[in-house]
Amino acid sequence: MEPAVNPLANKTILITGATRGIGRALALRCAADGANVVIAAKTVASTPKTPGTIHEAAAAVDAAGGHGLAVQVDVRDEGALQRAVDAAVSTFGGLDAVVCNAGAIQLVPTGQLQPKRYDLMFQINVRAVWMLAHAAMPHLVRSGGHLMTLSPPIDLSPRWFQSHAAYTVSKYAMTMTALGLAAEWGDRAAAYALWPRTAIATAAVEMLGGDAMMKVSRTPAIMADAGYALLTSERSEVSGRAFLDEDVLRARGVTDFSGYAVSPGVEPMLDLFVSP
């Protein structure tokens, strides 16, 4: 049987943190199929530090061929997450996928990490994923849907803990949550993780490494294409696994990644949690 031309047409995907970066790129990639995309994020007023708003992202989804719905959500608030799920279902009639894209990062050792920053990372990176899965589960099981976390394959090498143990634990916990959900749901719904092989040109990367790091990054389009490939895969092919974007695309026949480079001809640097 030939695959559907637009497999996400009329499917409903909720993406947290989708006003910019990877979340927005994936929203627009899904919109090109004619998907319904719920932009679940905080920003309603654009600033230099947080450019773009949920309403602008939803309008961009509409312009790309989909149907956007802007819902203001602080992912630390389980009530807000439940309302976002309820809005998706009441507006579009169901929920087919959830992408846990929102994240918080602080790459410092234990002695330099403030407790409030520790709490922020675990509230956003870990608790919010579980709370959103909890709210969305009945609908995902009903639709045979997908839940994707943007978190890395688990590598217990000390190198990934010695300089930023709290952040590493929080990101691995995201992946472990996805793997746990996959086991719990069985063949009723899929859960899995996706992570970039190289640095991606996002606000977080710019904050960490400035313009120099941005120049040795790839664009968010590679994560959008890999995420789309996973969202349109059979549940049994992806559930319970943790993927790197490049591996996902290579498995689908992509061999040339030069078009994703921010700086043509420059080899992108490996992302955190990825060994050479």
N, C-alpha and C positions, 0 to 999 in steps of 0.2 A: 504493500500500500504506500502510495506517495505521501510524504509528510504534508501537513497543512501549509498553505502558502503564508498565512498569518496566524500562527498557532495561538497567539495571545489576544486575538480579536474578541472583544466583549468579555475578556477575563478581567478580574479585579485584583489589583496588586497594591498593597499598602506598603509604603517605604518610609521609614523614619529618617529624619535628617536629610530630606531630599531637596532642600532649597539650593544646594550648591554641590560641587565636587562629584564624587562617585554616585551619590544618591540621585542627584539631578540627571546625570548622564544616563543612568539606568532607567530612570523614569521616562526620559525621552526615547530611549531605545524601545521600551515596551509600548510607548505611545505610537510609534511608527507602525505597529501591528493593529492599532485600533483598540488598545487596552484602556480600561478604566484605571486611573492611577490616583491613589490617595496620597497627597503630600502631607505627611504628618511630622511637623517640625515647629519650632518656637518662633521663628523670625517673622514678624509682621511689619517691621519698619527697617528698611535697609540702612546700614551704616558702613563706613569704610572697613571696620573690623568684621562685620557680618553682612556682606553684600547679598542682595536678592531676598525675596520674601516668599512665603508660602503661596501667596496669590499670584506673584509673577511666575513661579514654577508651575502652578496649575494652568495658567494661561499658556505657557510654553508647551505643556502637554497637549492642550487643545490645538494649538497651532501645528503640532507635529502629527496630528491625526488621531489622537486619543481623546479621552474625556477626563479632565482633571478635577479633583476635589481637594480644596485646601482645608485642612483641619489643624488648628493651633494645638500643639501638644508639647508639654514638658514631659519627657519620657520617665522622669522620676516620679510622676504622679500616676498611680495606677488607675485612678478615676478618669484621667484624661486619655489614657490608652484604651480603656473600655469604651469611652465615648467615640474615639476614632474608629474602632472596630464597628461599633453600632452605626456610625454614620456611613461607613463603607457598605454595610449590609442593607441599610434602609434606602440608600441612594441607588445602589447598583444591583441589589437583590442577592448578594452573596459575597464570598471572599475566597479567592483562589490562591493567593500567595502573600506572604509577609516577608519583607526584607528588613532585617535589623541592621541598619547602616549607621545610626547615630552612635557616636563614641566620644570618649574623653581620654586624653593622654597626658602623662607627666613622666618624662624619662629621667628620674633622679633616684639616687640610692635612698635607703630607708632613713638615714639620718637627716636627709635634706627634705623629705616629703612631709608636708603639713597634713595633719589629720583630715582637714576639710577637703583637701585634694584627693586623699585616699578614698574618702567617702564618696566623692563625686565620681571617681572612676568606677567604683563598684556599684553605685546606684545606676549609672548610665550603661556601663559595659556588661554588667551581670544581671542585676535585679530587673532592669527594664526588659531585658530579653525574656526572662522567665514570666514576668507579668504580662507581656504582650502575647506570648505563647499561650498562657493561661486564658486570656480573653478571646484569642482567635481560634483556639483548638476546636470547639464545636463546629465552627464554620469550615475550617480546613479539613477536618475529618469528613464532613458532609460533601465537600467538593473534591476530595482526594487531592488536596492542594500541597503547596510547598512552603517551607519556612527556611530562609537562608540567613545565616549570620555572617557578617564580614569580620572574620577572625581566622587565625592561622592554624595550620596543622601543628600538632603538639610535638615539640622536641624538648626533652628534659635535660638537654645539655646545660651545665651551669652557666655557660656564657650568656644565656638569655635571661638569667636571673640576677647575676652579680651586680649589675648597675641599675636595675629598675625592676626589682622583684614584684612590687605591687602592680605595676602595669602589666607585666607578663602574666601574673596569676589571673588578673581580671580578663585578659584576652583569651587565655587558655580556658578559663571558665565559660566564656561564650561558646567556644567550640565544644566543650564537654556538655554544655546544655543542649546544643544541637544534636550531638551524638546520643545523649540520653533520650531526647524526644523521639529520635528516629527509632530507637529500640522500643520505646513505650507505644508509639503509634503503629509499628509494624507496617503492613501494606496499606493502612488506611490513609496515611499522609506521609510526606517526605520532609526530612529536616537534614541540613548539611551546612558546611562552612565554605567560604570562599575568601582567598587572600591574594594580594598581588605578589608576583615574583620580584618585581622591581619597585622602586619608589614611584609614587603616583603624584602628579602635580596637583596637590590640594592645599587648602589653607593650613592643614596640620603640618605638611611637609615644609611649606614656606615658613611657618613659625619655627620649626626645628632647625632648618638649614638655610633659610633665606633664598636669595636668587640663585646662588651657586648650586644648591641642592635641587632647585626646580629645574635647572638646565640639564641635570643628569637623571631626569625622571621621564616617565611615560605619561601620556594624557589619560584622564579618567575613562576615555572611550574603550580602552582595553578591558577594564573591569566591567563596563557596561555590556560589552559583547560577550564576555565570559559569563556574566550573570544571566544574560538573556539565554545563552546556550543551556545553562543549567535549568532555568525556569521552564524551558520548553523540552526538557528531557523526560523520559519515563521515570516515574518515582523509583522503581527498582534499580535504575542505573546510577542514581546519585545519592539516595538516602543513606545516612550513616557514614558519610565520607567527608574529608576535608581536602579541598582542592586549591591549587595555585592557578591563577588566571591563564598563564601561558600554557600550562599542561592541558587545561580544558580546551583551549583553542587548537593546540597541536593535535589533539585527539579528533578534532573535527576538520583536519586538513590544512590548517593555517601553518605556513612555514616562514613567512616574511612578516616580521613585527616592526620593521623600520617605520612604517606609517604612523605608529603610535608614539614615536619619540618626540619629546618637546624640542630637542635640538637635533636636527637631522645629522646623521653620521656620528653622533656621540653615543657611546655605549652606556646604557642606563645603569645606575648603581642598584645593587640588590637591596631589597627591602628588609626591614627588621624581621627576624625569625626565619630567614631564608639562608641556608648555607650554600656555598659555591658548589 
